[in-house]
């Protein structure tokens, strides 16, 4: 489990993505002030911090100075979000951030950087019709099931069908290059969307998938990242 600390005001940037910060192997903590953030740092083993430069409480420069001096916390990766001004850029240097993003934030690029810092399997957005069997009973309506994103370790699917957490599933669909993907997984996360009709997002952790298929998925993800990622971070 990788833990992220996120500025509360930035939380809304990622809620609609549902691809990275909602993963079952990621736990997100939020803080409204730098003082609150420091309390969380001291209590949790945070791997990545994504904070705004100007937050209530102690100054950000002081906050990150405390973190960098702490033997327990100095290895944490820090991403700072700030205004695109010279003064703010200079302040970010004093924070010794690993990466700096200026407003408005490119959330796709931010997700990529976060994955790099956390060293987790990257995902790519990919939508395809999905056939699913639950507990040995094949669903005869495959079209309501759709993949939302996928990685070598799992995927996010969307459906109106109510399913249970930890239920075992068999899945089958095709990658963009025509590779047939099939295997077994387990529902590790459930999110009910506020839609009409009611729709659910299910995080699926692969439990049994052919190594060749896993390699094909990794190739699709890498190709997508090379195609979509901007050339440099501000």
C-alpha positions as YAML, in Angstrom:
chain: A
units: angstrom
residues:
- id: 1
  name: UNK
  ca: [0.00, 0.00, 0.00]
- id: 2
  name: UNK
  ca: [1.42, 3.39, -1.08]
- id: 3
  name: UNK
  ca: [0.24, 6.45, 0.85]
- id: 4
  name: UNK
  ca: [-0.19, 9.93, -0.66]
- id: 5
  name: UNK
  ca: [-0.80, 13.19, 1.12]
- id: 6
  name: UNK
  ca: [-2.80, 15.63, -0.97]
- id: 7
  name: UNK
  ca: [-3.78, 19.23, -0.37]
- id: 8
  name: UNK
  ca: [-7.53, 19.25, 0.21]
- id: 9
  name: UNK
  ca: [-8.08, 22.02, -2.34]
- id: 10
  name: UNK
  ca: [-6.42, 19.84, -5.00]
- id: 11
  name: UNK
  ca: [-8.57, 16.79, -4.32]
- id: 12
  name: UNK
  ca: [-11.22, 17.81, -6.83]
- id: 13
  name: UNK
  ca: [-8.68, 17.68, -9.66]
- id: 14
  name: UNK
  ca: [-8.47, 13.92, -9.47]
- id: 15
  name: UNK
  ca: [-11.91, 12.69, -8.43]
- id: 16
  name: UNK
  ca: [-13.15, 12.37, -12.00]
- id: 17
  name: UNK
  ca: [-10.04, 10.56, -13.22]
- id: 18
  name: UNK
  ca: [-10.75, 7.36, -11.31]
- id: 19
  name: UNK
  ca: [-7.58, 5.88, -12.78]
- id: 20
  name: UNK
  ca: [-4.72, 6.45, -10.40]
- id: 21
  name: UNK
  ca: [-5.65, 8.10, -7.12]
- id: 22
  name: UNK
  ca: [-8.59, 5.66, -6.78]
- id: 23
  name: UNK
  ca: [-6.46, 2.53, -7.12]
- id: 24
  name: UNK
  ca: [-6.83, -0.17, -4.48]
- id: 25
  name: UNK
  ca: [-3.08, -0.08, -3.74]
- id: 26
  name: UNK
  ca: [-3.12, 3.70, -3.13]
- id: 27
  name: UNK
  ca: [-4.39, 5.40, 0.04]
- id: 28
  name: UNK
  ca: [-4.93, 9.17, -0.06]
- id: 29
  name: UNK
  ca: [-4.86, 11.50, 2.96]
- id: 30
  name: UNK
  ca: [-5.91, 15.14, 2.62]
- id: 31
  name: UNK
  ca: [-4.88, 18.21, 4.60]
- id: 32
  name: UNK
  ca: [-6.43, 21.69, 4.62]
- id: 33
  name: UNK
  ca: [-3.46, 23.36, 6.37]
- id: 34
  name: UNK
  ca: [0.29, 22.84, 6.60]
- id: 35
  name: UNK
  ca: [-0.05, 22.18, 10.34]
- id: 36
  name: UNK
  ca: [-2.56, 19.42, 9.65]
- id: 37
  name: UNK
  ca: [-0.25, 18.05, 6.97]
- id: 38
  name: UNK
  ca: [2.66, 17.86, 9.40]
- id: 39
  name: UNK
  ca: [0.56, 15.85, 11.87]
- id: 40
  name: UNK
  ca: [-0.30, 13.37, 9.13]
- id: 41
  name: UNK
  ca: [3.37, 13.13, 8.04]
- id: 42
  name: UNK
  ca: [4.39, 12.25, 11.57]
- id: 43
  name: UNK
  ca: [1.70, 9.59, 11.91]
- id: 44
  name: UNK
  ca: [1.64, 7.90, 8.51]
- id: 45
  name: UNK
  ca: [4.37, 6.48, 6.28]
- id: 46
  name: UNK
  ca: [3.75, 8.88, 3.40]
- id: 47
  name: UNK
  ca: [5.48, 8.06, 0.12]
- id: 48
  name: UNK
  ca: [4.36, 11.10, -1.89]
- id: 49
  name: UNK
  ca: [3.23, 14.62, -1.00]
- id: 50
  name: UNK
  ca: [1.25, 16.77, -3.45]
- id: 51
  name: UNK
  ca: [0.72, 20.19, -1.88]
- id: 52
  name: UNK
  ca: [0.01, 23.79, -2.78]
- id: 53
  name: UNK
  ca: [2.71, 26.37, -2.13]
- id: 54
  name: UNK
  ca: [0.44, 28.74, -0.20]
- id: 55
  name: UNK
  ca: [-1.60, 26.96, 2.47]
- id: 56
  name: UNK
  ca: [-2.79, 28.17, 5.89]
- id: 57
  name: UNK
  ca: [-0.54, 27.54, 8.88]
- id: 58
  name: UNK
  ca: [3.24, 27.46, 8.92]
- id: 59
  name: UNK
  ca: [4.99, 28.52, 5.71]
- id: 60
  name: UNK
  ca: [5.56, 25.80, 3.14]
- id: 61
  name: UNK
  ca: [9.31, 26.48, 3.17]
- id: 62
  name: UNK
  ca: [9.40, 25.75, 6.90]
- id: 63
  name: UNK
  ca: [7.18, 22.68, 6.56]
- id: 64
  name: UNK
  ca: [9.34, 21.05, 3.91]
- id: 65
  name: UNK
  ca: [12.52, 22.02, 5.76]
- id: 66
  name: UNK
  ca: [11.26, 20.02, 8.75]
- id: 67
  name: UNK
  ca: [10.44, 17.07, 6.50]
- id: 68
  name: UNK
  ca: [13.82, 17.07, 4.75]
- id: 69
  name: UNK
  ca: [15.67, 17.19, 8.08]
- id: 70
  name: UNK
  ca: [13.73, 14.24, 9.49]
- id: 71
  name: UNK
  ca: [15.44, 10.86, 8.97]
- id: 72
  name: UNK
  ca: [12.04, 9.18, 8.93]
- id: 73
  name: UNK
  ca: [10.51, 11.53, 6.35]
- id: 74
  name: UNK
  ca: [13.37, 12.83, 4.22]
- id: 75
  name: UNK
  ca: [12.95, 10.10, 1.57]
- id: 76
  name: UNK
  ca: [9.41, 11.20, 0.71]
- id: 77
  name: UNK
  ca: [8.84, 12.57, -2.81]
- id: 78
  name: UNK
  ca: [7.37, 16.08, -2.95]
- id: 79
  name: UNK
  ca: [5.30, 17.70, -5.71]
- id: 80
  name: UNK
  ca: [4.42, 21.36, -5.22]
- id: 81
  name: UNK
  ca: [1.65, 23.17, -7.09]
- id: 82
  name: UNK
  ca: [2.03, 26.94, -7.42]
- id: 83
  name: UNK
  ca: [1.20, 30.01, -9.49]
- id: 84
  name: UNK
  ca: [3.26, 30.52, -12.64]
- id: 85
  name: UNK
  ca: [5.31, 33.43, -11.29]
- id: 86
  name: UNK
  ca: [9.04, 33.93, -10.75]
- id: 87
  name: UNK
  ca: [8.51, 34.55, -7.03]
- id: 88
  name: UNK
  ca: [6.64, 31.28, -6.57]
- id: 89
  name: UNK
  ca: [9.22, 29.33, -8.58]
- id: 90
  name: UNK
  ca: [11.98, 30.66, -6.34]
- id: 91
  name: UNK
  ca: [10.03, 29.65, -3.25]
- id: 92
  name: UNK
  ca: [9.53, 26.16, -4.67]
- id: 93
  name: UNK
  ca: [13.31, 25.81, -4.97]
- id: 94
  name: UNK
  ca: [13.58, 26.50, -1.24]
- id: 95
  name: UNK
  ca: [11.04, 23.70, -0.64]
- id: 96
  name: UNK
  ca: [13.42, 21.28, -2.40]
- id: 97
  name: UNK
  ca: [10.51, 19.77, -4.33]
- id: 98
  name: UNK
  ca: [11.08, 16.81, -6.64]
- id: 99
  name: UNK
  ca: [8.69, 18.33, -9.17]
- id: 100
  name: UNK
  ca: [6.81, 21.62, -9.58]
- id: 101
  name: UNK
  ca: [3.51, 22.06, -11.42]
- id: 102
  name: UNK
  ca: [2.02, 25.45, -12.18]
- id: 103
  name: UNK
  ca: [-1.69, 26.25, -12.30]
- id: 104
  name: UNK
  ca: [-3.75, 25.17, -14.17]
- id: 105
  name: UNK
  ca: [-2.43, 21.67, -13.44]
- id: 106
  name: UNK
  ca: [-2.05, 19.10, -16.22]
- id: 107
  name: UNK
  ca: [-3.62, 16.20, -14.29]
- id: 108
  name: UNK
  ca: [-2.56, 13.57, -16.83]
- id: 109
  name: UNK
  ca: [1.09, 14.59, -16.51]
- id: 110
  name: UNK
  ca: [0.75, 14.81, -12.73]
- id: 111
  name: UNK
  ca: [-0.52, 11.23, -12.63]
- id: 112
  name: UNK
  ca: [2.46, 10.09, -14.69]
- id: 113
  name: UNK
  ca: [4.92, 11.83, -12.37]
- id: 114
  name: UNK
  ca: [3.18, 10.39, -9.32]
- id: 115
  name: UNK
  ca: [3.46, 6.89, -10.76]
- id: 116
  name: UNK
  ca: [7.17, 7.44, -11.39]
- id: 117
  name: UNK
  ca: [7.80, 8.60, -7.82]
- id: 118
  name: UNK
  ca: [5.77, 5.77, -6.31]
- id: 119
  name: UNK
  ca: [7.22, 3.15, -8.64]
- id: 120
  name: UNK
  ca: [3.84, 1.56, -9.30]
- id: 121
  name: UNK
  ca: [2.59, -0.07, -12.47]
- id: 122
  name: UNK
  ca: [1.35, 2.67, -14.84]
- id: 123
  name: UNK
  ca: [-2.14, 2.57, -16.28]
- id: 124
  name: UNK
  ca: [-3.65, 3.84, -19.48]
- id: 125
  name: UNK
  ca: [-7.20, 4.87, -20.30]
- id: 126
  name: UNK
  ca: [-8.73, 2.17, -22.45]
- id: 127
  name: UNK
  ca: [-12.41, 1.52, -23.12]
- id: 128
  name: UNK
  ca: [-13.66, -1.72, -24.61]
- id: 129
  name: UNK
  ca: [-16.67, -4.03, -24.31]
- id: 130
  name: UNK
  ca: [-16.01, -6.58, -21.59]
- id: 131
  name: UNK
  ca: [-17.47, -10.06, -21.07]
- id: 132
  name: UNK
  ca: [-17.62, -11.05, -17.40]
- id: 133
  name: UNK
  ca: [-18.52, -14.24, -15.53]
- id: 134
  name: UNK
  ca: [-19.24, -14.00, -11.80]
- id: 135
  name: UNK
  ca: [-18.88, -17.06, -9.55]
- id: 136
  name: UNK
  ca: [-19.19, -19.43, -12.49]
- id: 137
  name: UNK
  ca: [-22.40, -17.90, -13.88]
- id: 138
  name: UNK
  ca: [-21.74, -16.15, -17.20]
- id: 139
  name: UNK
  ca: [-23.43, -12.79, -17.65]
- id: 140
  name: UNK
  ca: [-25.34, -12.95, -20.93]
- id: 141
  name: UNK
  ca: [-25.21, -9.18, -21.43]
- id: 142
  name: UNK
  ca: [-21.52, -8.31, -21.97]
- id: 143
  name: UNK
  ca: [-22.08, -4.83, -23.41]
- id: 144
  name: UNK
  ca: [-22.98, -3.10, -20.09]
- id: 145
  name: UNK
  ca: [-19.45, -3.95, -18.87]
- id: 146
  name: UNK
  ca: [-16.71, -1.58, -20.03]
- id: 147
  name: UNK
  ca: [-13.03, -1.26, -19.20]
- id: 148
  name: UNK
  ca: [-12.08, 2.27, -18.07]
- id: 149
  name: UNK
  ca: [-8.33, 1.87, -17.64]
- id: 150
  name: UNK
  ca: [-5.84, -0.97, -17.40]
- id: 151
  name: UNK
  ca: [-2.39, -1.84, -16.09]
- id: 152
  name: UNK
  ca: [-0.34, -5.02, -15.90]
- id: 153
  name: UNK
  ca: [-1.70, -5.61, -12.39]
- id: 154
  name: UNK
  ca: [-5.38, -4.84, -12.81]
- id: 155
  name: UNK
  ca: [-8.09, -2.71, -14.38]
- id: 156
  name: UNK
  ca: [-11.02, -0.44, -13.65]
- id: 157
  name: UNK
  ca: [-14.38, -1.45, -15.12]
- id: 158
  name: UNK
  ca: [-17.76, 0.30, -15.27]
- id: 159
  name: UNK
  ca: [-21.19, -1.31, -15.23]
- id: 160
  name: UNK
  ca: [-24.72, -0.91, -13.96]
- id: 161
  name: UNK
  ca: [-24.55, -4.46, -12.55]
- id: 162
  name: UNK
  ca: [-24.30, -4.63, -8.71]
- id: 163
  name: UNK
  ca: [-21.32, -6.82, -7.78]
- id: 164
  name: UNK
  ca: [-19.74, -7.76, -4.45]
- id: 165
  name: UNK
  ca: [-16.28, -6.87, -3.16]
- id: 166
  name: UNK
  ca: [-13.78, -9.75, -3.24]
- id: 167
  name: UNK
  ca: [-15.96, -11.62, -5.74]
- id: 168
  name: UNK
  ca: [-13.92, -13.70, -8.16]
- id: 169
  name: UNK
  ca: [-14.48, -12.94, -11.85]
- id: 170
  name: UNK
  ca: [-13.49, -14.28, -15.25]
- id: 171
  name: UNK
  ca: [-12.97, -11.54, -17.87]
- id: 172
  name: UNK
  ca: [-12.48, -11.44, -21.62]
- id: 173
  name: UNK
  ca: [-11.86, -8.53, -24.02]
- id: 174
  name: UNK
  ca: [-9.54, -7.33, -26.80]
- id: 175
  name: UNK
  ca: [-6.64, -4.83, -26.72]
- id: 176
  name: UNK
  ca: [-6.33, -2.18, -29.47]
- id: 177
  name: UNK
  ca: [-3.79, -4.35, -31.34]
- id: 178
  name: UNK
  ca: [-6.23, -7.26, -31.43]
- id: 179
  name: UNK
  ca: [-4.66, -9.25, -28.59]
- id: 180
  name: UNK
  ca: [-7.27, -11.29, -26.77]
- id: 181
  name: UNK
  ca: [-7.11, -10.72, -23.01]
- id: 182
  name: UNK
  ca: [-8.68, -13.23, -20.67]
- id: 183
  name: UNK
  ca: [-8.02, -14.38, -17.14]
- id: 184
  name: UNK
  ca: [-9.21, -14.24, -13.57]
- id: 185
  name: UNK
  ca: [-9.35, -11.41, -11.07]
- id: 186
  name: UNK
  ca: [-10.88, -10.22, -7.82]
- id: 187
  name: UNK
  ca: [-12.96, -7.13, -7.10]
- id: 188
  name: UNK
  ca: [-10.82, -5.07, -4.73]
- id: 189
  name: UNK
  ca: [-12.61, -1.69, -4.81]
- id: 190
  name: UNK
  ca: [-16.15, -0.44, -5.44]
- id: 191
  name: UNK
  ca: [-17.25, 3.15, -6.16]
- id: 192
  name: UNK
  ca: [-20.92, 4.02, -6.75]
- id: 193
  name: UNK
  ca: [-21.30, 6.94, -9.15]
- id: 194
  name: UNK
  ca: [-24.00, 9.55, -8.75]
- id: 195
  name: UNK
  ca: [-25.64, 8.84, -12.08]
- id: 196
  name: UNK
  ca: [-29.02, 7.80, -13.38]
- id: 197
  name: UNK
  ca: [-29.25, 4.89, -13.83]
- id: 198
  name: UNK
  ca: [-26.92, 3.93, -10.98]
- id: 199
  name: UNK
  ca: [-23.46, 3.01, -12.27]
- id: 200
  name: UNK
  ca: [-20.55, 1.39, -10.46]
- id: 201
  name: UNK
  ca: [-16.78, 1.47, -10.90]
- id: 202
  name: UNK
  ca: [-14.99, -1.72, -9.89]
- id: 203
  name: UNK
  ca: [-11.27, -2.03, -9.31]
- id: 204
  name: UNK
  ca: [-10.15, -5.49, -10.47]
- id: 205
  name: UNK
  ca: [-6.91, -7.03, -9.23]
- id: 206
  name: UNK
  ca: [-5.56, -9.70, -11.59]
- id: 207
  name: UNK
  ca: [-5.10, -13.02, -9.79]
- id: 208
  name: UNK
  ca: [-4.43, -15.31, -12.75]
- id: 209
  name: UNK
  ca: [-3.37, -14.00, -16.14]
- id: 210
  name: UNK
  ca: [-1.03, -15.42, -18.78]
- id: 211
  name: UNK
  ca: [2.48, -13.83, -18.75]
- id: 212
  name: UNK
  ca: [2.25, -13.19, -22.47]
- id: 213
  name: UNK
  ca: [-1.02, -11.31, -22.02]
- id: 214
  name: UNK
  ca: [0.49, -9.29, -19.15]
- id: 215
  name: UNK
  ca: [3.40, -8.31, -21.44]
- id: 216
  name: UNK
  ca: [0.94, -7.25, -24.16]
- id: 217
  name: UNK
  ca: [-0.88, -5.01, -21.66]
- id: 218
  name: UNK
  ca: [2.41, -3.44, -20.54]
- id: 219
  name: UNK
  ca: [3.27, -2.71, -24.18]
- id: 220
  name: UNK
  ca: [-0.08, -0.94, -24.71]
- id: 221
  name: UNK
  ca: [0.43, 1.17, -21.57]
- id: 222
  name: UNK
  ca: [3.98, 2.18, -22.55]
- id: 223
  name: UNK
  ca: [2.87, 3.11, -26.07]
- id: 224
  name: UNK
  ca: [0.04, 5.25, -24.71]
- id: 225
  name: UNK
  ca: [2.37, 7.06, -22.29]
- id: 226
  name: UNK
  ca: [4.89, 7.88, -25.04]
- id: 227
  name: UNK
  ca: [2.10, 9.17, -27.28]
- id: 228
  name: UNK
  ca: [0.26, 11.28, -24.71]
- id: 229
  name: UNK
  ca: [2.90, 12.55, -22.30]
- id: 230
  name: UNK
  ca: [4.12, 16.18, -22.75]
- id: 231
  name: UNK
  ca: [7.83, 16.58, -23.42]
- id: 232
  name: UNK
  ca: [8.71, 18.48, -20.25]
- id: 233
  name: UNK
  ca: [7.40, 19.63, -16.91]
- id: 234
  name: UNK
  ca: [7.31, 23.33, -16.14]
...
